[in-house]
Amino acid sequence: RKVKCSNEGCQRVCSQAEMEEHLKRCQYELVPCRYQNYGCKVKLSSENMELHMKQDTDKHLELVVTHVESLSARRRTRRRCCSWLRLQPMTLFMLALLVIALLSFNWTLLFIAASVLNVYHKRLRLFFTLLIVWFALKSF
């Protein structure tokens, strides 16, 4: 049984088995633009795609630049939101120790953990200094 190619503009008629092979290389098959991941919605036959790629270079460049800018913005936001996750293992250990000391009201352990964190974590130095002073006053 003979079948006609389903791609618009193609006049090819052949058997079902041959049609499967023909469809893999039919020049009238609509293919998405290479820049579809960046927002180009064009679908054209392969012979018209070359012309699209030449004519819409500026549009594609703008789509890629917009995509890169959005990735950079997301990366900056993620870096700001998650910067505390990049703490050194010693800092994480001491923070855990600090929480345990707070929960157990162990003032000596709390004083030690706060002192070590004061040395290792510069951004929180004022906080830990005040914490150490507060516990020193509390223990007297």
C-alpha positions as semicolon CSV with decimal commas, in nm:
position;residue;x (nm);y (nm);z (nm)
1;R;0,000;0,000;0,000
2;K;0,132;0,345;-0,096
3;V;0,121;0,644;0,138
4;K;0,182;1,016;0,082
5;C;0,431;1,209;0,295
6;S;0,250;1,401;0,569
7;N;0,484;1,702;0,552
8;E;0,325;2,003;0,384
9;G;0,477;2,068;0,041
10;C;0,626;1,720;0,000
11;Q;0,483;1,515;-0,288
12;R;0,661;1,189;-0,203
13;V;0,446;0,873;-0,230
14;C;0,595;0,538;-0,126
15;S;0,534;0,223;0,077
16;Q;0,489;0,245;0,456
17;A;0,835;0,093;0,519
18;E;1,004;0,343;0,283
19;M;0,804;0,630;0,434
20;E;0,961;0,576;0,777
21;E;1,305;0,624;0,622
22;H;1,186;0,916;0,408
23;L;1,044;1,102;0,711
24;K;1,384;1,089;0,882
25;R;1,538;1,301;0,606
26;C;1,241;1,480;0,442
27;Q;1,338;1,838;0,364
28;Y;0,980;1,954;0,424
29;E;0,959;1,826;0,781
30;L;0,909;2,111;1,025
31;V;1,194;2,139;1,271
32;P;1,217;2,374;1,570
33;C;1,473;2,652;1,565
34;R;1,803;2,572;1,736
35;Y;1,728;2,863;1,969
36;Q;1,397;2,721;2,097
37;N;1,549;2,669;2,444
38;Y;1,611;3,044;2,455
39;G;1,257;3,136;2,345
40;C;1,243;3,121;1,964
41;K;0,911;2,962;1,870
42;V;0,977;2,920;1,494
43;K;0,928;2,582;1,326
44;L;1,027;2,560;0,961
45;S;1,134;2,310;0,700
46;S;1,508;2,249;0,699
47;E;1,551;2,438;0,372
48;N;1,378;2,747;0,517
49;M;1,560;2,716;0,849
50;E;1,887;2,837;0,698
51;L;1,719;3,159;0,587
52;H;1,560;3,203;0,932
53;M;1,899;3,155;1,099
54;K;2,054;3,425;0,879
55;Q;1,768;3,674;0,902
56;D;1,699;3,643;1,275
57;T;2,055;3,649;1,408
58;D;1,990;3,968;1,606
59;K;1,672;3,822;1,758
60;H;1,858;3,505;1,858
61;L;2,143;3,706;2,011
62;E;1,893;3,907;2,213
63;L;1,722;3,586;2,333
64;V;2,055;3,437;2,443
65;V;2,164;3,758;2,620
66;T;1,831;3,773;2,806
67;H;1,871;3,408;2,907
68;V;2,226;3,460;3,035
69;E;2,120;3,771;3,229
70;S;1,838;3,578;3,397
71;L;2,080;3,297;3,489
72;S;2,322;3,551;3,637
73;A;2,044;3,714;3,839
74;R;1,929;3,376;3,971
75;R;2,286;3,284;4,059
76;R;2,338;3,610;4,251
77;T;2,012;3,557;4,439
78;R;2,101;3,197;4,520
79;R;2,447;3,301;4,637
80;R;2,296;3,563;4,872
81;C;2,028;3,331;5,007
82;C;2,248;3,029;5,060
83;S;2,582;3,181;5,160
84;W;2,544;3,041;5,511
85;L;2,558;2,689;5,361
86;R;2,918;2,746;5,257
87;L;3,044;2,759;5,613
88;Q;3,360;2,575;5,706
89;P;3,316;2,234;5,874
90;M;3,465;2,369;6,199
91;T;3,210;2,653;6,200
92;L;2,922;2,413;6,138
93;F;3,044;2,188;6,417
94;M;3,073;2,477;6,659
95;L;2,728;2,610;6,564
96;A;2,584;2,265;6,635
97;L;2,769;2,261;6,966
98;L;2,634;2,607;7,044
99;V;2,276;2,492;6,984
100;I;2,327;2,184;7,201
101;A;2,476;2,400;7,477
102;L;2,183;2,643;7,457
103;L;1,928;2,365;7,474
104;S;2,100;2,195;7,768
105;F;2,181;2,521;7,954
106;N;2,544;2,410;7,969
107;W;2,712;2,749;8,019
108;T;3,069;2,617;8,001
109;L;3,010;2,441;7,669
110;L;2,827;2,747;7,539
111;F;3,117;2,971;7,638
112;I;3,369;2,742;7,462
113;A;3,162;2,710;7,143
114;A;3,100;3,086;7,127
115;S;3,471;3,157;7,185
116;V;3,580;2,921;6,906
117;L;3,317;3,061;6,668
118;N;3,436;3,411;6,750
119;V;3,782;3,316;6,629
120;Y;3,677;3,121;6,317
121;H;3,384;3,318;6,184
122;K;3,472;3,682;6,118
123;R;3,126;3,793;5,996
124;L;2,966;3,695;6,327
125;R;3,250;3,817;6,547
126;L;3,052;4,097;6,717
127;F;2,758;3,866;6,787
128;F;2,980;3,600;6,945
129;T;3,177;3,857;7,144
130;L;2,851;3,988;7,293
131;L;2,737;3,631;7,356
132;I;3,061;3,551;7,542
133;V;3,034;3,867;7,754
134;W;2,668;3,793;7,833
135;F;2,750;3,435;7,944
136;A;3,051;3,548;8,142
137;L;2,831;3,794;8,331
138;K;2,555;3,535;8,371
139;S;2,790;3,276;8,521
140;F;2,904;3,510;8,803
